[in-house]
Structure formats: structure tokens, C-alpha cells
Amino acid sequence: METLKHEVINAISKLPESASIDDIMYELYVIDKIKKGKEAAERGEIISIEDLKKEMQSW
């Protein structure tokens, strides 16, 4: 399994040389959100598509 450090290094290394600090921070943000989402799903903290559709209707 890839460590978080290696995952971050790989993601950043794929960015163009002209990447800004904002580009790098966005990549880190996305990695963090995906990691947290996977962990929540593993804990069973999910909602059904039907419930999501109902919630979206209230927006």
C-alpha cells in the first residue's frame, strides 16, 4: 500500500513545472478529501442515492 507521503509526491510530480502553490495546495486538498471519503465509506457513513436526491431537492 502506498503511503500518504508517496501519494502526495506522485501527485505533485505529475503537475507541470509551471504549477503554482495554489495548484499544489489543490492537489493536496483533493487527496485529503478522497482519503476522508474512503475512510467514511469503510465506516459505513454513507447515504443512498435516493436520500441524496431528496437532499439535493432541498437546495
JOUR-V466349 format. One record per pair of residues at least 24 apart in sequence whose ideal C-beta (glycine too) atoms are under 10 Angstrom apart, sorted by the first residue. I is the first residue (numbers start at 1). J is the second residue. D is the distance in Angstrom with one decimal. If there is no record, write none. Layout:
i=[I;I]
j=[J;J]
d=[D;D]
This chain:
i=[4;4;4;7;7;7;8]
j=[31;32;35;31;34;35;32]
d=[7.7;9.2;7.4;6.2;9.6;8.4;9.6]
